[in-house]
């Protein structure tokens, strides 16, 4: 027996429709009017999801280093356990996005175990890819009190088989609800010795991405969960009640997940509008100065607060290392970027002029309660 959610309560269908409307608007921006900046937005959104999911588990890296991981570059900061965790999650989530487009894909336990190995392959003692061998407890920080105990280890294989069966069953509920229930069941089964939260979030993203409405990168709510970690833990604790209890009502979790979808869609729409306005302004300034439009790739990143490196820019602009160095030096000379650091640590940030331009494109942040 798994946690189940047979039908939508009164008012939930309207919330799902409102979320779908936001997502259709986002789809229009990203698919019907593609521009070069949408690639930058896709990259940063992917990086934010990776960063957020790992931060929930205490592995903290900057968005800049998460972007470096996405692009296969070395981190600006020192390599660390957090960097290895981010790399592992990047590999797993990249595979999730690949699976989202496979017309022959079917959920199976082998895929889930493989994803877990990708995430934790750098930590052999964590038994990557294997079911846990015994009891497991979730403990609260900093006092170490037990807040949840998973089902007995001998029940895990059968429970995971049931989970996969439900994932492959004919669709009934909206995809956002089915994805939320997949997340809830995996995290409550706690099938692995470590990494269960990351696996549950990756599985939720996979179920969402398979829907095909949005670019898979924009289907995730991992960034929202990372920004609201305490509320995320609290609602899971409310539903779990300390032990494996699949008869409990999962409605609080579904409500929380739908709220997360609504607010994440609001955030992405705001960023999309801001990015478009910023791009148009920068494009005009480059034309006035008779500078190559490829410089937009560096200026856009810097204006949004990211550290621009030679490797980051040449990857985005598709130029050689020599051309990238010349372009970045030109932007410094033009007063658009400011250089920081030397040698391996060399990077560029927005100048006061560029920061002022960015401020002019900011939109008001909105936080809506879709159930209000």
C-alpha positions as CSV (number, residue, x, y, z in Angstrom):
1,X,0.0,0.0,0.0
2,X,1.2,3.5,-0.9
3,X,0.1,7.0,-0.2
4,X,-2.8,7.7,-2.5
5,X,-4.8,10.8,-3.6
6,X,-7.8,9.4,-5.5
7,X,-9.5,12.7,-6.5
8,X,-9.1,16.5,-6.4
9,X,-10.8,18.3,-3.5
10,X,-13.2,21.1,-4.3
11,X,-11.3,24.1,-5.6
12,X,-8.2,22.2,-6.6
13,X,-9.1,21.9,-10.3
14,X,-9.3,25.7,-10.6
15,X,-5.8,26.0,-9.1
16,X,-4.5,23.4,-11.5
17,X,-6.1,25.4,-14.4
18,X,-4.5,28.6,-13.2
19,X,-1.1,27.0,-13.1
20,X,-1.5,25.5,-16.5
21,X,-2.4,29.0,-17.8
22,X,0.8,30.4,-16.4
23,X,2.8,27.6,-17.9
24,X,1.2,28.1,-21.3
25,X,2.2,31.7,-21.2
26,X,5.8,30.7,-20.3
27,X,5.7,28.1,-23.1
28,X,4.8,30.9,-25.6
29,X,7.8,33.0,-24.5
30,X,10.2,30.1,-24.7
31,X,9.0,28.2,-27.7
32,X,7.0,30.6,-29.9
33,X,9.5,33.5,-29.7
34,X,12.9,31.8,-29.2
35,X,15.9,34.2,-29.0
36,X,19.5,33.6,-27.9
37,X,18.7,34.7,-24.3
38,X,16.3,31.8,-23.8
39,X,19.3,29.5,-23.8
40,X,20.9,31.6,-21.0
41,X,17.7,31.4,-19.1
42,X,17.4,27.7,-19.6
43,X,21.0,27.2,-18.4
44,X,20.6,29.4,-15.2
45,X,17.2,27.7,-14.4
46,X,18.8,24.2,-14.6
47,X,21.7,25.5,-12.5
48,X,19.3,26.9,-9.9
49,X,17.5,23.6,-9.6
50,X,20.7,21.7,-9.0
51,X,22.0,24.2,-6.5
52,X,18.6,24.3,-4.6
53,X,18.2,20.5,-4.4
54,X,21.7,20.1,-3.0
55,X,21.4,23.0,-0.6
56,X,18.4,21.3,1.1
57,X,20.8,18.5,2.0
58,X,23.5,20.9,3.3
59,X,25.6,21.0,0.1
60,X,26.0,24.7,-0.7
61,X,27.6,26.1,-3.8
62,X,27.0,29.4,-5.6
63,X,24.8,29.7,-8.6
64,X,28.0,30.5,-10.5
65,X,29.6,27.2,-9.6
66,X,26.3,25.4,-10.4
67,X,26.5,27.0,-13.9
68,X,30.1,25.8,-14.1
69,X,28.9,22.3,-13.3
70,X,26.2,22.5,-16.0
71,X,28.8,23.5,-18.6
72,X,31.4,20.9,-17.5
73,X,33.8,23.6,-16.2
74,X,35.8,23.7,-13.0
75,X,34.4,25.6,-10.1
76,X,35.5,29.2,-9.4
77,X,35.8,28.2,-5.7
78,X,37.7,25.2,-4.4
79,X,36.6,21.7,-5.2
80,X,34.8,20.3,-2.2
81,X,32.2,17.7,-1.1
82,X,29.5,20.1,-2.1
83,X,31.0,20.4,-5.6
84,X,31.1,16.6,-6.0
85,X,27.5,16.4,-4.8
86,X,26.5,19.1,-7.4
87,X,28.3,17.3,-10.2
88,X,26.6,14.0,-9.3
89,X,23.2,15.7,-9.2
90,X,23.9,17.4,-12.5
91,X,24.6,14.0,-14.1
92,X,21.4,12.5,-12.8
93,X,19.2,15.5,-13.7
94,X,20.8,15.7,-17.1
95,X,19.7,12.0,-17.6
96,X,16.2,12.9,-16.3
97,X,15.9,15.5,-19.0
98,X,17.1,13.1,-21.6
99,X,14.5,10.5,-20.5
100,X,11.8,13.1,-20.7
101,X,12.1,13.1,-24.5
102,X,12.3,9.3,-25.0
103,X,9.0,8.0,-26.6
104,X,9.8,4.4,-25.5
105,X,10.5,5.2,-21.8
106,X,8.8,3.4,-19.0
107,X,9.5,3.9,-15.3
108,X,11.4,1.0,-13.7
109,X,13.4,0.4,-10.6
110,X,16.6,0.0,-12.6
111,X,16.3,3.6,-13.8
112,X,15.8,4.8,-10.2
113,X,18.7,2.9,-8.9
114,X,20.9,4.1,-11.8
115,X,19.9,7.7,-11.0
116,X,20.9,7.2,-7.4
117,X,24.3,5.9,-8.5
118,X,24.9,8.9,-10.6
119,X,24.1,11.2,-7.7
120,X,26.2,9.4,-5.0
121,X,28.7,7.4,-7.1
122,X,31.5,9.5,-5.5
123,X,30.5,8.3,-2.0
124,X,30.9,4.5,-2.0
125,X,30.0,4.1,1.7
126,X,26.6,5.5,0.9
127,X,25.8,2.4,-1.1
128,X,25.0,4.2,-4.4
129,X,22.4,2.4,-6.5
130,X,21.5,-0.2,-3.8
131,X,18.5,-0.4,-1.5
132,X,19.3,0.3,2.1
133,X,20.2,-2.8,4.1
134,X,18.4,-2.0,7.4
135,X,16.3,0.5,9.3
136,X,16.6,4.2,8.5
137,X,15.8,7.3,10.6
138,X,15.6,11.0,9.7
139,X,17.0,13.1,12.5
140,X,16.5,16.8,13.2
141,X,19.3,19.2,13.5
142,X,21.0,20.2,15.8
143,X,19.7,17.9,18.6
144,X,19.6,14.7,16.6
145,X,16.0,13.7,17.6
146,X,14.3,11.2,15.3
147,X,11.5,12.8,13.3
148,X,10.8,9.9,10.9
149,X,11.4,6.2,10.6
150,X,11.1,4.5,7.2
151,X,9.4,1.2,6.6
152,X,11.4,-2.0,7.3
153,X,14.1,-2.6,4.8
154,X,12.6,-6.0,3.7
155,X,9.5,-4.1,2.5
156,X,11.5,-1.7,0.3
157,X,11.7,-3.8,-2.9
158,X,8.0,-4.5,-3.0
159,X,7.1,-0.9,-2.2
160,X,9.3,0.4,-4.9
161,X,7.8,-2.1,-7.4
162,X,4.4,-0.7,-6.4
163,X,5.6,2.8,-6.9
164,X,6.9,2.1,-10.4
165,X,3.6,0.3,-11.2
166,X,1.6,3.4,-10.3
167,X,3.9,5.6,-12.3
168,X,3.2,3.5,-15.4
169,X,-0.5,3.2,-14.8
170,X,-3.0,5.0,-17.0
171,X,-3.2,8.7,-16.2
172,X,-6.0,10.0,-14.1
173,X,-5.0,13.0,-12.0
174,X,-3.2,16.1,-13.3
175,X,0.5,15.5,-13.9
176,X,1.4,18.0,-11.1
177,X,-0.5,15.9,-8.6
178,X,0.9,12.6,-9.9
179,X,4.4,14.0,-9.7
180,X,3.8,15.2,-6.2
181,X,2.6,11.8,-5.1
182,X,5.6,10.1,-6.7
183,X,7.9,12.5,-4.7
184,X,5.9,11.8,-1.4
185,X,6.0,8.0,-1.8
186,X,9.7,7.8,-2.6
187,X,10.7,10.1,0.2
188,X,8.5,8.2,2.7
189,X,9.7,4.8,1.6
190,X,13.3,6.2,2.0
191,X,14.7,3.2,-0.1
192,X,18.3,4.3,0.0
193,X,20.8,4.8,2.7
194,X,21.3,8.4,1.7
195,X,20.2,10.8,-1.0
196,X,16.4,10.0,-0.7
197,X,15.4,13.7,-0.8
198,X,17.4,14.4,-4.0
199,X,16.0,11.2,-5.6
200,X,12.4,12.2,-4.7
201,X,12.9,15.6,-6.2
202,X,14.5,14.2,-9.3
203,X,11.6,11.7,-9.8
204,X,9.1,14.5,-9.4
205,X,10.9,16.5,-12.1
206,X,11.0,13.4,-14.4
207,X,7.2,12.8,-14.1
208,X,6.6,16.5,-14.8
209,X,9.1,16.7,-17.7
210,X,7.4,13.7,-19.4
211,X,4.3,15.7,-19.8
212,X,5.9,17.7,-22.6
213,X,4.0,21.0,-22.1
214,X,7.2,22.9,-21.1
215,X,10.8,22.5,-21.9
216,X,11.8,19.9,-19.3
217,X,14.2,22.3,-17.6
218,X,11.3,24.6,-16.7
219,X,9.1,21.9,-15.2
220,X,11.0,21.6,-11.9
221,X,10.0,23.1,-8.6
222,X,13.3,22.3,-7.0
223,X,14.4,26.0,-6.8
224,X,11.2,26.8,-4.9
225,X,11.8,23.9,-2.5
226,X,15.3,25.1,-1.8
227,X,14.1,28.6,-1.0
228,X,11.4,27.2,1.3
229,X,13.2,24.3,2.9
230,X,11.6,24.6,6.4
231,X,8.1,24.8,5.0
232,X,8.9,21.8,2.8
233,X,10.2,19.8,5.8
234,X,7.2,20.8,7.9
235,X,4.6,19.6,5.4
236,X,6.3,16.3,4.9
237,X,6.4,15.9,8.7
238,X,2.7,16.8,8.9
239,X,1.8,14.1,6.4
240,X,4.3,11.5,7.6
241,X,3.6,11.7,11.3
242,X,6.9,10.2,12.2
243,X,6.6,6.8,10.6
244,X,5.6,5.0,7.4
245,X,1.8,5.6,7.4
246,X,0.3,5.4,3.9
247,X,-3.2,5.7,5.2
248,X,-2.5,9.3,6.2
249,X,-4.1,12.1,4.2
250,X,-1.6,13.6,1.7
251,X,-3.7,16.7,0.9
252,X,-1.4,19.2,2.8
253,X,1.5,18.0,0.6
254,X,-0.4,18.2,-2.6
255,X,-1.6,21.7,-1.7
256,X,2.0,22.7,-0.9
257,X,3.2,21.3,-4.2
258,X,0.6,23.1,-6.3
259,X,1.4,26.3,-4.5
260,X,5.1,25.7,-5.3
261,X,4.2,25.2,-9.0
262,X,2.2,28.4,-9.1
263,X,4.9,30.5,-7.5
264,X,7.7,29.0,-9.5
265,X,5.8,29.7,-12.7
266,X,5.3,33.3,-11.5
267,X,9.0,33.6,-10.9
268,X,9.9,32.2,-14.3
269,X,7.5,34.5,-16.1
270,X,8.9,37.5,-14.2
271,X,12.5,36.5,-15.1
272,X,11.5,35.9,-18.7
273,X,10.0,39.4,-19.0
274,X,13.0,41.0,-17.3
275,X,15.5,39.1,-19.5
276,X,13.7,40.2,-22.6
277,X,13.7,43.9,-21.5
278,X,17.4,43.7,-20.5
279,X,18.4,42.0,-23.8
280,X,16.6,44.7,-25.8
281,X,18.3,47.5,-23.9
282,X,21.7,45.9,-24.1
283,X,21.2,45.3,-27.8
284,X,20.5,49.0,-28.4
285,X,23.6,50.1,-26.5
286,X,25.8,47.7,-28.5
287,X,24.4,49.0,-31.7
288,X,25.1,52.6,-30.6
289,X,28.7,51.7,-29.9
290,X,29.0,49.6,-33.0
291,X,30.0,46.5,-31.0
292,X,29.4,42.9,-32.0
293,X,26.1,41.5,-30.7
294,X,27.8,38.4,-29.4
295,X,28.9,40.5,-26.4
296,X,25.3,40.3,-25.2
297,X,26.1,36.8,-23.9
298,X,28.6,38.2,-21.4
299,X,26.7,41.4,-20.6
300,X,23.5,39.6,-19.9
301,X,25.1,37.2,-17.5
302,X,27.0,39.9,-15.6
303,X,23.9,42.1,-15.4
304,X,22.0,39.3,-13.8
305,X,24.6,39.0,-11.1
306,X,26.7,36.1,-12.4
307,X,30.4,36.0,-12.5
308,X,31.6,35.8,-16.1
309,X,34.6,33.7,-16.9
310,X,36.4,33.2,-20.2
311,X,35.2,29.6,-20.3
312,X,31.6,30.6,-19.6
313,X,31.5,33.3,-22.2
314,X,33.3,31.4,-25.0
315,X,30.9,28.5,-24.4
316,X,27.8,30.8,-24.6
317,X,29.1,32.8,-27.6
318,X,30.8,29.9,-29.4
319,X,34.1,31.7,-29.8
320,X,37.7,30.7,-29.2
321,X,39.6,31.4,-26.0
322,X,41.6,34.2,-27.7
323,X,38.5,35.9,-29.0
324,X,36.8,35.5,-25.7
325,X,39.7,37.2,-23.9
326,X,39.7,40.1,-26.4
327,X,35.9,40.5,-26.1
328,X,36.0,40.6,-22.3
329,X,38.9,43.1,-22.3
330,X,36.9,45.3,-24.7
331,X,33.9,45.3,-22.4
332,X,36.2,46.4,-19.5
333,X,37.6,49.2,-21.6
334,X,34.0,50.2,-22.5
335,X,33.1,50.5,-18.8
336,X,30.6,47.7,-19.0
337,X,32.4,45.1,-17.0
338,X,34.9,45.1,-14.2
339,X,37.7,42.5,-14.0
340,X,38.4,40.7,-10.7
341,X,41.1,38.2,-9.8
342,X,44.1,36.8,-11.7
343,X,44.9,33.7,-13.7
344,X,42.5,30.8,-12.8
345,X,40.4,33.1,-10.6
346,X,40.0,35.7,-13.3
347,X,36.4,36.7,-13.8
348,X,34.2,39.7,-14.6
349,X,31.3,41.4,-12.9
350,X,28.8,44.1,-13.9
351,X,30.1,47.7,-13.8
352,X,28.0,50.3,-12.0
353,X,26.7,51.4,-15.5
354,X,25.5,47.8,-16.2
355,X,24.0,47.4,-12.7
356,X,22.0,50.6,-13.2
357,X,20.7,49.2,-16.5
358,X,19.7,46.0,-14.8
359,X,17.8,47.9,-12.1
360,X,15.8,49.6,-14.8
361,X,14.5,46.3,-16.0
362,X,13.4,44.8,-12.7
363,X,9.8,43.9,-12.3
364,X,7.9,43.7,-9.0
365,X,8.1,40.3,-7.3
366,X,4.7,38.7,-6.7
367,X,3.9,36.0,-4.2
368,X,0.4,34.7,-4.8
369,X,-1.6,32.1,-2.7
370,X,-3.4,30.3,-5.5
371,X,-5.8,28.9,-3.0
372,X,-6.8,32.3,-1.6
